[in-house]
Amino acid sequence: MSLKVFNTFTRSKEPFETIDPGKVRMYVCGVTVYDRCHIGHARAYVAFDVIQRYLRWRGYDVTYVRNFTDVDDKIIKRSNEAGVPVNELTDKNIAAFHEDMEALGVARADIEPRVTDHMPQIVAMVQTILERGHAYVAGGDVYFDVTSFPGYLQLSGRKLDDMQAGAGERAGRPDAEPESPRADPTESAEPLKRHPLDFALWKTAKPGEPAWDSPWGPGRPGWHIECSAMSSKYLGEVFDLHGGGMDLIFPHHENERAQSWAATGKEFVKTWMHNGFVNVDSEKMSKSLGNFFTIKDVIARFHPESLRYFLLTTHYRSPINFTDGAVAEAENRVEYLYETVLAARALLERTPCDSNPIETEAAKERLVAAMDDDFNSAAALALVADAGRRLNDALTMKGKGTQKAEAVATALEMLDDLGAILGLCQRDPEEVLAGIRDRKLARNGLDRTLIEGLVADRITARVAKDFAKADALRTELSDMGVVLMDGPEGTRWKVA
């Protein structure tokens, strides 16, 4: 089976063919680092993390670029409010981004460029676009002329004549800066935008703002030009895959496409990929509705692998509905998988055994069938759940011989292979289970010291063969929502 991918540009699922056989050059739009990341960011970066993992597992040589926007209106405003330099604010939030992504199991990109490190490339690209007649200077700013690109709006499927004045500049990602003229148009006698959808390639700096030299005076880039300049620097004028959230299709990716074409005369992306939105309790996530959650907020209450698991339950292109109940259910599934892995490893330490290669290869074929169909993580996750059940069934088989150990080893290898692609079940089981337990204790207002004391008293009662007391303590713990698990390695407990 060959890998097929839904291309936003063609609006169809098509065979994934790269420019250079065996190599994938991939760019995903990064965050604007004025604040902590939210669960919408988590959706995008988990989705594309799985995609790059699978491509590597399939044998592709992947170059993955994901940028940081480290200068824009919101960053400047936030630095002024906090009374700190822009670079201090952005350094702090880039560190926070890496902290959040590491918690979610999202690998760092191969290249993570910052806008402020690429001003020469940005200025050069703007100059080229001007020289080729696709941009103009107005009031000290440089604007792209959207009417000069015959293919404008083909990516989003909109029509230029139908667009309302200014609508394009207000659409797009929630943290986007508006592409508008300077606050006071009367400062310049030059004409401003020729068309309402013309967008800024370069902005004249206001007093007190960070600025870089350019042929048009001190200023900074508009939002869209940065990605065209950085992607071409690291991936070439044409590359294989460009990704981001569905909210970026217009205007950001539409404008990237236009300006890259204007600079090179080439269609710069072969395959466009976009992940779906995150809704919260069936409503669009927004600060005004009070349903806006940062990744830090969520993983303080639920184990981060639970959030990752939840985000993979729906195909990356579909919307996903975030609720506490859904993430709690995902946490229970993660807990079950790690409990099963822990028990399996303990058994194989006592009875070492190899897996059955025929069965593990068959499991890999099922994974390929799922993921080759437009990276269907939901289908792959069902295979993970099935491997977990299979592992549990093997652990509960009667007998202690080689047959049981082989069944356990086979199912465990299946779970490891599947989990490696999805970024699940790759952590230390004891640490994950302790992390889940601590979060459940906090959510339920339970006292860990009290519980551990009751568990210890029950162990003492069992050793003394005071089974009536042991049963009474089990019931007391059960009434608190605590489940006891007695096994060869002793007694473990968890919060239901």
C-alpha positions in Angstrom: 0.0 0.0 0.0 1.3 3.5 -0.8 1.0 6.5 1.4 -1.9 8.8 0.5 -2.3 12.3 1.9 -5.1 14.8 1.7 -3.8 17.9 -0.1 -5.7 21.0 0.9 -4.8 22.7 -2.4 -6.3 19.9 -4.6 -9.0 19.1 -2.0 -8.3 15.4 -2.6 -6.4 12.4 -1.2 -3.5 11.7 -3.4 -0.3 9.5 -3.4 2.5 11.2 -1.5 5.3 11.7 -3.9 8.3 13.7 -2.9 10.5 16.0 -5.0 13.6 13.9 -4.2 12.9 10.1 -3.8 13.2 9.1 -0.1 13.5 12.6 1.2 10.9 14.8 2.8 11.3 18.6 3.3 8.6 19.7 5.7 7.7 23.1 7.1 5.1 23.7 9.9 4.2 27.2 11.1 5.3 27.8 14.6 4.0 29.9 17.4 4.1 33.7 18.1 5.9 33.7 21.4 4.1 36.4 23.4 2.5 33.9 25.9 2.2 30.2 26.8 0.8 27.8 24.3 -2.8 26.7 24.4 -4.5 23.4 23.6 -5.0 24.5 20.0 -1.2 24.6 19.6 -1.0 21.1 21.2 -3.4 19.8 18.6 -1.3 21.0 15.7 2.1 20.0 17.0 1.1 16.6 18.3 -0.5 15.9 14.9 2.6 16.9 12.9 4.9 15.2 15.4 3.1 11.9 14.6 3.4 12.7 10.9 7.1 13.3 11.0 7.6 10.2 13.3 5.7 8.0 10.8 7.6 9.3 7.8 10.9 8.6 9.5 9.7 5.1 10.5 8.7 4.5 6.9 12.3 5.2 5.9 12.1 8.8 4.7 15.0 11.2 5.3 13.0 14.0 6.9 14.1 17.6 7.3 11.5 19.2 9.6 11.5 23.0 10.0 9.2 24.8 12.6 9.7 28.5 13.2 9.2 30.9 16.0 7.6 34.4 15.3 9.6 36.5 17.8 8.5 40.0 16.8 5.0 41.3 16.1 2.5 43.7 17.6 1.3 41.4 20.4 4.9 40.7 21.5 5.8 44.4 21.5 2.6 45.2 23.5 3.2 42.4 26.0 6.9 43.4 26.5 5.8 47.0 27.2 3.2 45.8 29.7 5.7 43.6 31.5 8.4 46.2 31.3 10.9 43.8 29.9 12.9 43.8 26.6 11.3 42.0 23.7 14.0 39.4 23.5 13.7 38.6 27.2 10.0 38.0 26.8 10.5 35.8 23.7 13.4 33.8 25.1 11.2 33.0 28.2 8.2 31.9 26.0 10.4 29.8 23.7 11.7 28.0 26.7 8.1 27.5 27.9 7.2 26.2 24.5 9.9 23.6 24.6 8.8 22.7 28.2 5.2 22.1 27.0 6.2 20.2 23.9 8.6 17.9 25.9 5.8 17.2 28.4 3.6 16.2 25.4 6.3 14.0 23.9 6.6 16.3 20.8 10.1 16.1 19.4 12.0 19.3 18.5 12.1 20.1 14.9 15.4 19.6 13.1 15.6 23.4 12.5 13.7 26.0 14.6 14.5 29.4 13.1 13.5 32.7 14.7 12.3 35.6 12.6 14.7 38.1 14.2 17.7 35.9 13.0 16.6 36.1 9.4 16.1 39.8 8.6 18.6 39.8 5.6 16.7 37.0 3.9 13.4 38.7 4.5 14.6 42.1 3.2 16.1 40.4 0.2 12.8 38.5 -0.6 10.8 41.7 -0.3 13.2 43.5 -2.6 12.8 40.7 -5.2 9.1 40.9 -5.0 9.2 44.7 -5.5 11.6 44.4 -8.5 9.3 41.8 -10.1 6.3 44.2 -9.9 4.2 42.4 -7.4 4.5 44.9 -4.5 4.5 48.6 -4.0 5.7 51.1 -1.3 3.0 53.2 0.4 3.6 55.5 3.4 6.9 53.8 4.0 5.3 50.3 4.2 5.6 47.7 1.5 2.5 46.0 0.4 1.9 42.9 -1.8 -0.4 43.5 -4.7 -2.8 40.5 -4.6 -4.3 41.4 -8.0 -0.8 40.6 -9.6 -1.1 36.9 -8.7 -3.7 35.1 -10.9 -3.8 32.2 -8.5 -4.6 34.2 -5.4 -7.2 32.5 -3.1 -6.9 29.1 -4.9 -5.7 27.5 -1.7 -8.7 28.7 0.3 -11.2 28.4 -2.5 -12.4 32.0 -2.1 -13.1 34.6 -4.7 -11.3 38.0 -4.7 -14.4 39.9 -5.8 -16.5 38.5 -2.9 -14.1 39.4 -0.1 -15.1 42.3 2.1 -12.8 45.2 2.6 -10.4 44.4 5.4 -11.9 40.9 6.1 -8.7 39.2 5.1 -6.7 41.1 7.6 -8.9 40.1 10.5 -9.1 36.4 9.7 -6.6 33.7 10.4 -5.0 32.6 13.6 -6.2 34.0 16.9 -2.9 35.6 17.8 -2.3 37.2 14.3 -1.3 40.8 14.1 -3.5 42.8 11.7 -2.0 43.7 8.4 -3.1 47.3 8.4 -1.6 50.7 7.5 0.0 52.9 10.1 -2.4 54.2 12.7 -2.6 57.7 11.2 -2.8 57.5 7.3 -2.5 61.3 7.1 1.2 61.0 8.0 1.9 60.2 4.4 0.8 61.8 1.2 1.4 58.5 -0.6 -1.6 56.3 -1.5 -2.2 53.4 1.0 -3.5 50.0 0.0 -4.6 49.7 -3.6 -6.8 46.7 -2.7 -8.4 45.8 0.7 -6.6 42.4 0.7 -3.2 43.7 -0.1 -1.0 42.8 2.8 2.2 44.2 4.4 5.5 42.7 3.5 7.4 45.3 5.5 6.1 47.8 8.1 7.7 51.1 9.1 8.6 51.1 12.7 6.7 53.2 15.2 8.7 55.1 17.9 10.1 52.8 20.5 9.5 49.6 18.5 12.2 47.1 17.5 13.4 48.0 14.0 15.8 46.7 11.4 17.4 48.6 8.5 15.9 48.2 5.0 15.9 50.1 1.7 12.5 51.5 2.8 13.7 52.7 6.2 13.8 51.2 9.6 11.0 48.7 10.2 10.1 45.0 10.6 8.5 42.3 8.5 4.8 41.7 8.1 3.5 38.4 9.4 3.4 36.3 6.3 6.8 37.1 4.6 8.8 35.5 7.5 7.7 31.9 6.6 8.4 32.3 2.9 11.9 33.6 3.6 12.8 31.0 6.2 11.3 28.0 4.4 13.2 28.8 1.2 16.4 29.2 3.1 16.3 25.8 4.7 14.2 23.8 2.3 14.7 25.4 -1.1 12.3 27.3 -3.4 10.0 24.3 -3.7 9.5 21.7 -0.9 7.3 18.7 -0.2 5.0 19.4 2.7 3.7 22.6 4.5 1.5 22.2 7.5 -0.4 24.2 10.1 -3.8 24.7 11.7 -6.9 25.1 9.5 -7.2 28.7 10.6 -4.0 29.4 8.8 -5.3 28.6 5.3 -6.5 32.2 4.9 -4.9 34.6 5.1 -1.5 33.3 6.2 -0.9 30.3 3.9 -2.7 32.0 1.0 -0.4 35.0 1.4 2.7 32.8 1.8 1.8 31.1 -1.5 1.4 34.4 -3.3 4.6 36.0 -2.2 6.7 32.9 -2.7 5.4 32.7 -6.3 6.1 36.3 -6.8 9.7 35.9 -5.6 10.5 32.7 -7.6 7.8 32.2 -10.2 7.2 28.7 -8.7 4.4 26.9 -6.8 6.5 26.5 -3.6 4.7 23.6 -1.9 3.7 20.2 -3.3 1.3 19.1 -0.4 -0.6 21.4 2.0 -1.8 19.8 5.2 -4.0 21.4 7.9 -5.3 20.1 11.2 -8.8 20.7 12.5 -9.9 23.0 15.2 -10.2 22.3 19.0 -13.6 23.1 20.4 -14.2 23.2 24.2 -17.5 21.7 25.4 -18.7 22.0 21.7 -17.9 25.8 21.5 -15.1 27.5 19.8 -12.2 28.1 22.2 -11.8 31.8 23.1 -10.7 33.9 26.0 -14.0 35.9 25.8 -16.0 32.7 26.5 -13.8 31.8 29.4 -13.0 28.4 27.9 -9.4 29.1 26.9 -6.8 26.6 28.3 -3.1 26.6 28.1 -1.2 23.4 27.9 0.3 24.2 31.3 -3.2 24.5 32.8 -4.3 21.1 31.4 -1.2 19.0 32.2 -1.3 20.4 35.8 -4.6 18.5 36.2 -4.1 15.6 33.8 -1.0 13.7 32.9 0.5 15.1 29.7 0.4 11.8 27.9 -3.3 11.8 28.6 -3.7 15.0 26.6 -1.6 13.5 23.8 -3.7 10.4 23.8 -6.9 12.4 23.7 -5.7 14.5 20.7 -5.0 11.4 18.7 -8.5 10.0 19.2 -9.8 12.0 16.2 -8.3 12.2 12.7 -6.0 15.2 12.4 -8.2 16.9 9.8 -11.4 16.7 11.9 -12.4 19.0 14.7 -12.0 17.6 18.2 -14.1 18.5 21.3 -12.1 19.1 24.4 -13.9 18.3 27.7 -12.5 17.3 31.1 -14.4 14.0 30.9 -12.8 13.1 27.5 -9.3 13.8 28.8 -10.0 11.9 32.0 -11.1 8.9 30.0 -7.9 9.2 28.0 -6.0 9.3 31.2 -7.7 6.1 32.4 -6.6 4.4 29.1 -3.0 5.6 29.5 -3.0 4.3 33.0 -4.3 0.9 31.9 -1.7 0.6 29.2 1.2 1.5 31.6 -0.1 -0.9 34.3 -0.2 -3.6 31.7 3.3 -2.8 30.4 4.7 -2.8 34.0 3.2 -6.2 34.7 4.4 -7.6 31.4 8.0 -6.4 32.0 7.9 -8.0 35.5 6.8 -11.3 34.0 9.4 -11.3 31.3 12.1 -10.6 33.9 11.1 -13.8 35.7 10.6 -15.7 32.4 12.6 -14.2 29.6 11.2 -15.0 26.1 11.3 -13.8 22.5 8.3 -12.6 20.7 6.6 -14.3 17.7 8.0 -12.5 14.6 5.2 -13.5 12.4 2.6 -11.9 14.6 4.6 -8.7 15.2 5.1 -8.2 11.5 1.4 -8.7 10.9 0.8 -5.9 13.5 3.1 -3.6 11.7 1.3 -4.3 8.4 -2.0 -3.3 10.1 -0.3 -0.1 11.4 0.9 0.8 7.9 -2.6 0.2 6.5 -4.0 2.7 9.0 -1.2 5.4 8.8 -0.8 5.2 5.0 -4.4 6.3 4.8 -3.7 10.0 5.4 -2.0 9.4 8.7 -5.1 8.1 10.4 -4.0 8.3 14.0 -7.5 7.3 15.3 -7.3 4.0 13.5 -3.7 3.5 14.7 -4.9 4.3 18.2 -7.5 1.5 18.0 -4.6 -0.8 17.2 -2.8 0.4 20.3 -5.9 -0.3 22.4 -6.2 -3.8 20.8 -2.5 -4.5 21.6 -3.1 -3.4 25.2 -6.1 -5.8 25.5 -4.1 -8.6 23.9 -1.3 -8.0 26.4 -3.7 -8.1 29.3 -5.2 -11.3 28.0 -1.7 -12.8 27.7 -0.9 -11.8 31.3 -4.1 -13.5 32.6 -3.5 -16.8 30.7 -3.4 -19.8 32.9 0.0 -21.4 33.5 3.5 -20.0 33.8 5.3 -21.7 30.9 7.0 -20.5 27.8 3.7 -20.3 25.8 2.4 -17.6 28.2 5.7 -15.7 28.2 5.9 -15.7 24.4 2.3 -14.4 24.2 3.3 -11.6 26.6 6.5 -10.8 24.8 4.7 -10.6 21.4 1.9 -8.4 22.6 4.4 -6.1 24.4 6.5 -5.7 21.3 3.4 -4.9 19.3 2.5 -2.2 21.8 6.0 -0.8 21.8 6.1 -0.6 18.0 2.7 1.0 17.7 3.4 3.4 20.6 6.7 4.5 19.1 4.8 5.9 16.1 2.1 7.7 18.1 4.4 8.8 20.9 2.7 6.6 23.5 3.9 4.1 26.1 7.5 5.2 25.7 8.0 6.6 29.2 9.0 4.9 32.5 5.8 3.2 33.7 6.4 3.8 37.4 6.9 7.6 36.7 3.8 7.8 34.6 1.6 5.9 37.0 2.8 8.0 39.9 2.1 11.2 37.9 -1.4 10.0 37.1 -2.0 9.0 40.7 -0.8 12.4 42.0 -3.1 14.3 39.6 -6.1 12.1 40.5 -5.5 12.7 44.2 -5.4 16.4 43.7 -8.6 16.4 41.5 -10.4 14.4 44.1 -9.1 16.1 47.2 -7.6 13.0 48.6 -4.8 12.8 51.2 -2.0 10.6 50.0 -0.4 10.2 53.4 -3.7 8.9 54.8 -4.2 6.5 52.0 -0.6 5.1 52.2 -1.1 4.6 56.0 -4.3 2.6 55.4 -2.6 0.5 52.7 0.3 -0.2 55.0 -2.1 -1.2 57.8 -3.9 -3.6 55.5 -0.6 -5.2 54.5 0.3 -5.7 58.1 -3.2 -7.2 58.8 -2.7 -9.6 55.9 0.7 -10.7 57.1 -0.9 -11.3 60.6 -3.7 -13.2 58.9 -6.3 -10.8 60.3 -8.3 -11.0 57.1 -11.4 -9.4 58.7 -9.4 -6.2 59.4 -7.7 -6.4 55.9 -11.2 -6.6 54.3 -12.5 -3.7 56.3 -9.5 -1.6 55.3 -10.0 -2.5 51.6 -13.7 -1.4 51.9 -12.7 1.9 53.6 -10.2 2.6 50.8 -12.7 1.6 48.1 -15.2 4.0 49.6 -12.6 6.7 49.2 -12.2 5.8 45.5 -9.0 3.9 45.9 -8.4 0.6 44.1 -5.9 -2.0 45.5 -4.0 -4.4 43.3 -2.3 -7.3 45.0 0.4 -9.1 42.9 3.7 -11.0 43.1 5.6 -7.8 43.6 3.3 -6.6 46.5 0.3 -4.3 46.8 -0.1 -1.3 44.5 -2.9 1.2 44.7 -4.5 3.8 42.4 -7.4 6.3 42.4 -10.4 5.1 40.5 
